[in-house]
Amino acid sequence: MPERPTVTTPQLPSAAEPETANASALIYNDRGEYLLHLRGYLPGAIWEPGMWSLLGGGREPQDATLEHTARRELAEEAGLDLAGLTPFGTEYATDDAGKTVAIAIYAGRWNGDPRNLQLTEGVMLAWFAPDRLDRLRIADTTSDLVRRHAASRHPDTAPQSRLAQPDKHRTSPHGTVPNIIGVHLYLKRPDGTVLLGLRHPDSAFAPSTWHLLAGHCEQENAITCLIREAREEAGLHIERQNVELVHVVHHIDKAGDRPRMGLFFRARACSGEPELREPDKCTQWKYWDPTALPDHLVPYTRVAIAKIQNGELYSETGWPA
């Protein structure tokens, strides 16, 4: 597979389409979001392992044009058939042999739910607004491509930052404070022990402290976030039907901080063993007995585990008495 694209040029004329070219699909919706594909973490076996990218692939002999390549890849990878695809540009990449390969980019509009697609490659599909791409593991060239396309669209449909729109109809009522939503994986083995990770000493939050596998919701629902975080952080594979909500903590870390809503999900089934996929964030995974948890444990996590053991669904921490 080619390495990351490094050069962008105007679109490739159809008469000059090379046999070795690839094609990718830049799919957007009416909300100004873009459909991205989380690739499997298979270092050495696939291009950009564990990163978000566009759907697409290499041209095959049966493809009459690169548009046919893009359409075939959409159908094969996600069961997606779009009514219209429009040439947007051409990227160039270098393959393992040092040969330059053209990647034709086709844009198309779709307003469906990616959870309903039949994904056959990679981990998941999800919508993202251009202003949220800096939170993802994504190639700079892919981010630039999405943002260039967003800027090229009509102002009425171009994606805008949700934080930068003072729409009076979207303004929060007086006194309302946005709450941060975090998801947490409560993974329990048959022997009753629970998975915890030791946070890196340089972590901005809770350095050198044990914590459940967790992350913040991006432009996605909570269960999708949980599945993504488990895959990205520890290489664990979880299916939606095996996830259940077991506790909610509404907490404030310290006075003046933004309130947070912590959602704790149990995975009834999970494939894979915990791996250190993000060693800059987590330095160790270990299963602990809930009755003998480590001393250095995130306080609200300790509360949540105790409440889960007691079958309690809700708790609050950090709020003034």
C-alpha positions as a Markdown table, in Angstrom:
| # | Residue | x | y | z |
|---|---|---|---|---|
| 1 | Met | 0.0 | 0.0 | 0.0 |
| 2 | Pro | 1.2 | 3.6 | -0.6 |
| 3 | Glu | 2.5 | 5.8 | 2.1 |
| 4 | Arg | 0.9 | 9.0 | 3.2 |
| 5 | Pro | 0.1 | 11.4 | 0.3 |
| 6 | Thr | 2.5 | 14.3 | 0.1 |
| 7 | Val | 1.5 | 16.4 | -2.9 |
| 8 | Thr | -1.9 | 17.8 | -4.1 |
| 9 | Thr | -2.6 | 18.8 | -7.7 |
| 10 | Pro | -5.6 | 19.6 | -9.8 |
| 11 | Gln | -7.9 | 16.8 | -10.8 |
| 12 | Leu | -6.6 | 14.1 | -13.1 |
| 13 | Pro | -8.1 | 14.3 | -16.7 |
| 14 | Ser | -10.0 | 11.1 | -17.5 |
| 15 | Ala | -8.0 | 10.6 | -20.6 |
| 16 | Ala | -4.8 | 10.4 | -18.6 |
| 17 | Glu | -6.0 | 8.0 | -15.9 |
| 18 | Pro | -3.1 | 5.7 | -15.1 |
| 19 | Glu | -3.6 | 2.0 | -14.6 |
| 20 | Thr | -1.8 | 2.1 | -11.2 |
| 21 | Ala | -4.0 | 4.9 | -9.7 |
| 22 | Asn | -6.0 | 4.6 | -6.6 |
| 23 | Ala | -9.3 | 6.3 | -5.8 |
| 24 | Ser | -10.8 | 7.7 | -2.5 |
| 25 | Ala | -14.2 | 9.0 | -1.7 |
| 26 | Leu | -14.8 | 12.3 | 0.2 |
| 27 | Ile | -18.3 | 11.8 | 1.6 |
| 28 | Tyr | -20.1 | 14.7 | 3.3 |
| 29 | Asn | -23.6 | 15.3 | 4.6 |
| 30 | Asp | -25.9 | 18.3 | 4.8 |
| 31 | Arg | -24.7 | 19.1 | 8.3 |
| 32 | Gly | -21.2 | 19.8 | 6.9 |
| 33 | Glu | -19.7 | 16.6 | 8.4 |
| 34 | Tyr | -17.4 | 14.2 | 6.6 |
| 35 | Leu | -17.5 | 10.4 | 6.7 |
| 36 | Leu | -14.2 | 8.9 | 8.0 |
| 37 | His | -13.0 | 5.3 | 8.2 |
| 38 | Leu | -11.0 | 4.0 | 11.2 |
| 39 | Arg | -8.5 | 1.6 | 9.8 |
| 40 | Gly | -7.5 | -1.6 | 11.7 |
| 41 | Tyr | -4.3 | -1.5 | 13.7 |
| 42 | Leu | -2.1 | -3.8 | 11.6 |
| 43 | Pro | 1.4 | -2.3 | 11.5 |
| 44 | Gly | 3.3 | -3.4 | 8.5 |
| 45 | Ala | 0.2 | -5.0 | 6.9 |
| 46 | Ile | -1.8 | -2.0 | 5.9 |
| 47 | Trp | -1.4 | 1.7 | 5.2 |
| 48 | Glu | -1.9 | 4.1 | 8.1 |
| 49 | Pro | -2.8 | 1.5 | 10.7 |
| 50 | Gly | -5.2 | 2.7 | 13.5 |
| 51 | Met | -5.8 | 6.0 | 11.8 |
| 52 | Trp | -8.9 | 7.8 | 10.4 |
| 53 | Ser | -8.9 | 8.0 | 6.6 |
| 54 | Leu | -11.2 | 8.1 | 3.6 |
| 55 | Leu | -12.8 | 5.1 | 2.1 |
| 56 | Gly | -11.1 | 3.9 | -1.1 |
| 57 | Gly | -8.4 | 1.7 | -2.6 |
| 58 | Gly | -6.5 | 0.6 | -5.7 |
| 59 | Arg | -7.7 | 0.3 | -9.2 |
| 60 | Glu | -8.4 | -3.2 | -10.4 |
| 61 | Pro | -8.5 | -4.5 | -14.0 |
| 62 | Gln | -12.3 | -4.5 | -14.2 |
| 63 | Asp | -12.5 | -0.8 | -13.3 |
| 64 | Ala | -13.2 | 1.1 | -16.5 |
| 65 | Thr | -12.4 | 4.5 | -14.8 |
| 66 | Leu | -11.2 | 5.7 | -11.5 |
| 67 | Glu | -14.8 | 6.7 | -10.7 |
| 68 | His | -15.6 | 3.0 | -11.1 |
| 69 | Thr | -12.8 | 2.2 | -8.6 |
| 70 | Ala | -14.2 | 4.7 | -6.1 |
| 71 | Arg | -17.7 | 3.2 | -6.5 |
| 72 | Arg | -16.5 | -0.4 | -6.2 |
| 73 | Glu | -14.5 | 0.4 | -3.1 |
| 74 | Leu | -17.5 | 2.1 | -1.4 |
| 75 | Ala | -19.7 | -0.9 | -2.2 |
| 76 | Glu | -17.1 | -3.5 | -1.1 |
| 77 | Glu | -15.9 | -1.7 | 2.1 |
| 78 | Ala | -19.2 | -0.3 | 3.3 |
| 79 | Gly | -22.1 | -1.5 | 1.1 |
| 80 | Leu | -22.5 | 2.2 | 0.0 |
| 81 | Asp | -23.9 | 3.2 | -3.4 |
| 82 | Leu | -24.1 | 7.0 | -4.0 |
| 83 | Ala | -26.1 | 8.5 | -6.8 |
| 84 | Gly | -23.5 | 11.1 | -7.7 |
| 85 | Leu | -19.7 | 11.3 | -7.3 |
| 86 | Thr | -17.8 | 14.4 | -8.5 |
| 87 | Pro | -14.1 | 14.6 | -9.2 |
| 88 | Phe | -12.5 | 16.9 | -6.6 |
| 89 | Gly | -8.7 | 16.5 | -7.1 |
| 90 | Thr | -5.8 | 14.2 | -7.2 |
| 91 | Glu | -3.3 | 13.3 | -4.4 |
| 92 | Tyr | 0.0 | 11.6 | -5.0 |
| 93 | Ala | 1.6 | 9.0 | -2.7 |
| 94 | Thr | 4.7 | 6.9 | -2.8 |
| 95 | Asp | 4.4 | 3.1 | -2.6 |
| 96 | Asp | 6.8 | 0.7 | -0.9 |
| 97 | Ala | 8.8 | 0.4 | -4.0 |
| 98 | Gly | 9.3 | 4.2 | -4.3 |
| 99 | Lys | 6.8 | 4.5 | -7.2 |
| 100 | Thr | 4.5 | 7.5 | -7.3 |
| 101 | Val | 0.8 | 6.5 | -7.3 |
| 102 | Ala | -2.0 | 8.9 | -8.1 |
| 103 | Ile | -5.0 | 8.9 | -5.8 |
| 104 | Ala | -8.1 | 10.4 | -7.5 |
| 105 | Ile | -10.5 | 12.1 | -5.0 |
| 106 | Tyr | -14.2 | 11.9 | -5.7 |
| 107 | Ala | -16.7 | 13.9 | -3.6 |
| 108 | Gly | -20.3 | 12.8 | -2.9 |
| 109 | Arg | -23.2 | 13.7 | -0.6 |
| 110 | Trp | -24.9 | 11.2 | 1.7 |
| 111 | Asn | -27.1 | 11.7 | 4.8 |
| 112 | Gly | -27.3 | 8.2 | 6.2 |
| 113 | Asp | -26.3 | 6.6 | 9.5 |
| 114 | Pro | -22.9 | 4.9 | 9.2 |
| 115 | Arg | -23.9 | 2.5 | 11.9 |
| 116 | Asn | -26.3 | 0.9 | 9.4 |
| 117 | Leu | -23.6 | 0.2 | 6.8 |
| 118 | Gln | -22.1 | -3.2 | 6.4 |
| 119 | Leu | -18.4 | -2.4 | 7.1 |
| 120 | Thr | -16.1 | -5.2 | 5.8 |
| 121 | Glu | -12.7 | -3.6 | 6.4 |
| 122 | Gly | -11.3 | -1.6 | 9.3 |
| 123 | Val | -13.0 | -0.8 | 12.6 |
| 124 | Met | -15.8 | 1.7 | 12.1 |
| 125 | Leu | -17.2 | 4.6 | 10.2 |
| 126 | Ala | -18.3 | 8.0 | 11.7 |
| 127 | Trp | -19.2 | 11.5 | 10.9 |
| 128 | Phe | -16.8 | 14.4 | 11.9 |
| 129 | Ala | -17.0 | 18.1 | 11.4 |
| 130 | Pro | -13.8 | 19.7 | 10.0 |
| 131 | Asp | -13.2 | 21.6 | 13.2 |
| 132 | Arg | -13.0 | 18.4 | 15.1 |
| 133 | Leu | -10.3 | 16.7 | 13.0 |
| 134 | Asp | -7.4 | 17.9 | 15.2 |
| 135 | Arg | -8.8 | 15.5 | 17.9 |
| 136 | Leu | -8.3 | 12.5 | 15.7 |
| 137 | Arg | -5.4 | 10.3 | 14.6 |
| 138 | Ile | -5.4 | 11.4 | 11.0 |
| 139 | Ala | -2.9 | 12.2 | 8.4 |
| 140 | Asp | -2.3 | 16.0 | 7.9 |
| 141 | Thr | -2.9 | 15.6 | 4.2 |
| 142 | Thr | -6.3 | 14.0 | 4.8 |
| 143 | Ser | -7.3 | 16.8 | 7.2 |
| 144 | Asp | -6.1 | 19.4 | 4.7 |
| 145 | Leu | -8.2 | 17.7 | 2.0 |
| 146 | Val | -11.4 | 17.7 | 4.0 |
| 147 | Arg | -10.9 | 21.4 | 5.0 |
| 148 | Arg | -10.2 | 22.4 | 1.4 |
| 149 | His | -13.3 | 20.7 | 0.3 |
| 150 | Ala | -15.3 | 22.3 | 3.1 |
| 151 | Ala | -14.0 | 25.7 | 2.1 |
| 152 | Ser | -14.9 | 25.1 | -1.5 |
| 153 | Arg | -18.6 | 24.5 | -0.8 |
| 154 | His | -21.4 | 27.1 | -0.9 |
| 155 | Pro | -21.5 | 29.3 | 2.3 |
| 156 | Asp | -25.0 | 28.0 | 3.0 |
| 157 | Thr | -23.8 | 24.4 | 3.3 |
| 158 | Ala | -20.1 | 24.9 | 4.3 |
| 159 | Pro | -19.4 | 23.4 | 7.7 |
| 160 | Gln | -19.0 | 25.9 | 10.5 |
| 161 | Ser | -17.6 | 25.5 | 14.0 |
| 162 | Arg | -20.4 | 24.9 | 16.4 |
| 163 | Leu | -18.6 | 26.9 | 19.0 |
| 164 | Ala | -18.4 | 29.9 | 16.6 |
| 165 | Gln | -22.1 | 30.3 | 15.8 |
| 166 | Pro | -24.0 | 32.7 | 18.0 |
| 167 | Asp | -27.3 | 31.5 | 16.7 |
| 168 | Lys | -30.0 | 32.9 | 18.9 |
| 169 | His | -32.0 | 29.7 | 18.5 |
| 170 | Arg | -29.1 | 27.7 | 19.8 |
| 171 | Thr | -28.1 | 29.9 | 22.6 |
| 172 | Ser | -28.2 | 28.1 | 26.0 |
| 173 | Pro | -30.7 | 29.5 | 28.5 |
| 174 | His | -29.3 | 31.9 | 31.1 |
| 175 | Gly | -27.2 | 30.0 | 33.6 |
| 176 | Thr | -26.8 | 26.8 | 31.5 |
| 177 | Val | -23.3 | 25.4 | 31.5 |
| 178 | Pro | -22.2 | 22.8 | 28.9 |
| 179 | Asn | -21.1 | 19.5 | 30.5 |
| 180 | Ile | -18.3 | 17.3 | 29.2 |
| 181 | Ile | -19.3 | 13.8 | 28.4 |
| 182 | Gly | -16.8 | 11.0 | 29.1 |
| 183 | Val | -17.2 | 7.3 | 28.5 |
| 184 | His | -15.6 | 4.6 | 30.7 |
| 185 | Leu | -15.2 | 0.8 | 30.1 |
| 186 | Tyr | -16.0 | -1.4 | 33.0 |
| 187 | Leu | -14.4 | -4.6 | 31.8 |
| 188 | Lys | -14.7 | -7.5 | 34.3 |
| 189 | Arg | -13.2 | -10.9 | 33.9 |
| 190 | Pro | -14.9 | -14.1 | 35.1 |
| 191 | Asp | -12.7 | -14.1 | 38.2 |
| 192 | Gly | -14.2 | -10.7 | 39.2 |
| 193 | Thr | -11.2 | -8.5 | 38.5 |
| 194 | Val | -11.6 | -5.2 | 36.7 |
| 195 | Leu | -9.3 | -3.7 | 34.0 |
| 196 | Leu | -7.5 | -0.5 | 35.0 |
| 197 | Gly | -4.8 | 1.5 | 33.2 |
| 198 | Leu | -1.9 | 3.4 | 34.8 |
| 199 | Arg | -1.8 | 6.9 | 33.3 |
| 200 | His | 1.4 | 8.3 | 32.0 |
| 201 | Pro | 3.4 | 10.5 | 34.4 |
| 202 | Asp | 3.2 | 13.4 | 31.9 |
| 203 | Ser | -0.6 | 13.2 | 31.6 |
| 204 | Ala | -2.4 | 16.5 | 32.1 |
| 205 | Phe | -5.2 | 14.7 | 34.0 |
| 206 | Ala | -4.3 | 12.3 | 36.9 |
| 207 | Pro | -0.7 | 11.6 | 36.1 |
| 208 | Ser | 0.7 | 8.3 | 37.5 |
| 209 | Thr | -2.8 | 7.3 | 38.6 |
| 210 | Trp | -4.9 | 4.3 | 37.8 |
| 211 | His | -8.1 | 4.8 | 35.9 |
| 212 | Leu | -10.6 | 2.8 | 33.8 |
| 213 | Leu | -10.2 | 2.9 | 30.0 |
| 214 | Ala | -11.9 | 6.2 | 29.1 |
| 215 | Gly | -12.3 | 9.0 | 26.7 |
| 216 | His | -14.3 | 12.1 | 25.7 |
| 217 | Cys | -17.2 | 11.9 | 23.2 |
| 218 | Glu | -16.4 | 13.6 | 19.9 |
| 219 | Gln | -19.0 | 14.1 | 17.2 |
| 220 | Glu | -20.4 | 10.6 | 17.9 |
| 221 | Asn | -22.7 | 8.9 | 20.3 |
| 222 | Ala | -21.5 | 7.5 | 23.6 |
| 223 | Ile | -21.4 | 3.8 | 22.6 |
| 224 | Thr | -19.6 | 4.5 | 19.4 |
| 225 | Cys | -17.1 | 6.5 | 21.4 |
| 226 | Leu | -16.6 | 3.6 | 23.8 |
| 227 | Ile | -16.0 | 1.2 | 21.0 |
| 228 | Arg | -13.5 | 3.6 | 19.4 |
| 229 | Glu | -11.6 | 4.3 | 22.6 |
| 230 | Ala | -11.3 | 0.6 | 23.4 |
| 231 | Arg | -9.9 | -0.1 | 20.0 |
| 232 | Glu | -7.6 | 2.9 | 19.9 |
| 233 | Glu | -6.3 | 2.7 | 23.5 |
| 234 | Ala | -6.1 | -1.1 | 24.1 |
| 235 | Gly | -6.8 | -3.0 | 20.9 |
| 236 | Leu | -10.0 | -4.4 | 22.3 |
| 237 | His | -13.0 | -5.2 | 20.0 |
| 238 | Ile | -16.5 | -4.6 | 21.4 |
| 239 | Glu | -19.8 | -5.0 | 19.6 |
| 240 | Arg | -22.7 | -2.6 | 20.3 |
| 241 | Gln | -25.0 | -5.4 | 21.3 |
| 242 | Asn | -22.6 | -6.4 | 24.1 |
| 243 | Val | -22.6 | -3.0 | 25.8 |
| 244 | Glu | -24.8 | -1.9 | 28.7 |
| 245 | Leu | -24.8 | 1.2 | 30.9 |
| 246 | Val | -24.1 | 0.3 | 34.5 |
| 247 | His | -23.4 | 3.7 | 36.2 |
| 248 | Val | -23.4 | 7.5 | 35.7 |
| 249 | Val | -21.3 | 9.9 | 37.8 |
| 250 | His | -22.0 | 13.6 | 37.6 |
| 251 | His | -18.8 | 15.2 | 39.0 |
| 252 | Ile | -16.6 | 18.2 | 39.2 |
| 253 | Asp | -12.9 | 17.7 | 39.7 |
| 254 | Lys | -12.3 | 21.0 | 41.5 |
| 255 | Ala | -14.0 | 24.3 | 42.1 |
| 256 | Gly | -14.5 | 26.3 | 38.9 |
| 257 | Asp | -14.0 | 23.3 | 36.6 |
| 258 | Arg | -16.7 | 22.5 | 34.0 |
| 259 | Pro | -19.0 | 19.8 | 35.2 |
| 260 | Arg | -18.6 | 16.3 | 33.7 |
| 261 | Met | -20.9 | 13.4 | 33.1 |
| 262 | Gly | -19.1 | 10.1 | 33.3 |
| 263 | Leu | -20.9 | 7.2 | 31.6 |
| 264 | Phe | -19.7 | 3.7 | 32.7 |
| 265 | Phe | -20.5 | 0.9 | 30.3 |
| 266 | Arg | -20.0 | -2.8 | 31.0 |
| 267 | Ala | -18.8 | -5.0 | 28.0 |
| 268 | Arg | -20.6 | -8.3 | 28.4 |
| 269 | Ala | -18.2 | -9.7 | 25.7 |
| 270 | Cys | -14.9 | -8.5 | 24.3 |
| 271 | Ser | -12.3 | -9.9 | 22.0 |
| 272 | Gly | -8.6 | -9.3 | 22.3 |
| 273 | Glu | -6.2 | -8.8 | 25.2 |
| 274 | Pro | -5.3 | -5.2 | 26.4 |
| 275 | Glu | -2.3 | -3.8 | 24.5 |
| 276 | Leu | -0.5 | -0.5 | 25.1 |
| 277 | Arg | -1.6 | 1.2 | 21.9 |
| 278 | Glu | -1.0 | 4.7 | 23.3 |
| 279 | Pro | 2.0 | 4.5 | 25.6 |
| 280 | Asp | 2.2 | 8.3 | 25.8 |
| 281 | Lys | -1.1 | 8.1 | 27.7 |
| 282 | Cys | -1.2 | 4.7 | 29.4 |
| 283 | Thr | 1.9 | 2.8 | 30.6 |
| 284 | Gln | 0.3 | -0.3 | 32.0 |
| 285 | Trp | -2.9 | -2.4 | 31.9 |
| 286 | Lys | -3.7 | -4.6 | 34.8 |
| 287 | Tyr | -6.8 | -6.4 | 36.2 |
| 288 | Trp | -7.6 | -5.5 | 39.9 |
| 289 | Asp | -9.8 | -7.0 | 42.5 |
| 290 | Pro | -12.6 | -4.5 | 43.1 |
| 291 | Thr | -12.2 | -5.0 | 46.9 |
| 292 | Ala | -8.4 | -4.3 | 46.8 |
| 293 | Leu | -8.0 | -1.4 | 44.3 |
| 294 | Pro | -4.8 | 0.6 | 44.1 |
| 295 | Asp | -4.2 | 3.5 | 46.4 |
| 296 | His | -3.5 | 5.9 | 43.5 |
| 297 | Leu | -6.9 | 5.6 | 41.7 |
| 298 | Val | -8.9 | 8.5 | 40.2 |
| 299 | Pro | -11.4 | 9.3 | 43.0 |
| 300 | Tyr | -14.6 | 9.3 | 41.0 |
| 301 | Thr | -13.5 | 6.0 | 39.4 |
| 302 | Arg | -13.2 | 4.5 | 42.9 |
| 303 | Val | -16.7 | 5.7 | 43.7 |
| 304 | Ala | -18.2 | 4.4 | 40.5 |
| 305 | Ile | -16.7 | 0.9 | 40.9 |
| 306 | Ala | -18.1 | 0.7 | 44.4 |
| 307 | Lys | -21.5 | 1.8 | 43.2 |
| 308 | Ile | -21.4 | -0.7 | 40.3 |
| 309 | Gln | -20.6 | -3.5 | 42.8 |
| 310 | Asn | -23.7 | -2.4 | 44.8 |
| 311 | Gly | -25.9 | -2.2 | 41.7 |
| 312 | Glu | -26.4 | 1.6 | 42.0 |
| 313 | Leu | -26.9 | 3.5 | 38.8 |
| 314 | Tyr | -26.1 | 7.1 | 39.8 |
| 315 | Ser | -23.7 | 9.1 | 42.0 |
| 316 | Glu | -22.3 | 12.6 | 42.4 |
| 317 | Thr | -18.8 | 13.7 | 43.4 |
| 318 | Gly | -17.1 | 17.1 | 43.9 |
| 319 | Trp | -20.3 | 19.2 | 44.2 |
| 320 | Pro | -20.7 | 21.6 | 47.1 |
| 321 | Ala | -22.7 | 20.1 | 50.0 |
